[in-house]
C-alpha cells in the first residue's frame, strides 16, 4: 500500500509538487499528549485562512 497525504480542505492528494504545502497539528487546548496532523495544499490553506497569506510559506521550510 502506498501512503498518500490528503488535503483536509479539498480531499485531493498532497504531493511534493506543492513545496509550500503545510501540516497543521491539532491537540486539545487544555492538555493531553495526543496530536493529530492534518495536511493541506498551500492554496487551500490560504483560501480558508486568508490572513495566512501574510505568512511567507517558504519561511516554514526546514
Rosetta blueprint (number, residue, H / E / L):
1 X L
2 X L
3 X L
4 X L
5 X E
6 X E
7 X E
8 X L
9 X L
10 X L
11 X L
12 X L
13 X E
14 X E
15 X L
16 X L
17 X L
18 X L
19 X L
20 X L
21 X L
22 X E
23 X E
24 X E
25 X E
26 X E
27 X E
28 X L
29 X L
30 X L
31 X L
32 X L
33 X L
34 X L
35 X E
36 X E
37 X E
38 X E
39 X E
40 X E
41 X L
42 X H
43 X H
44 X H
45 X H
46 X H
47 X H
48 X H
49 X L
50 X H
51 X H
52 X H
53 X H
54 X H
55 X L
56 X L
57 X H
58 X H
59 X H
60 X H
61 X L
62 X L
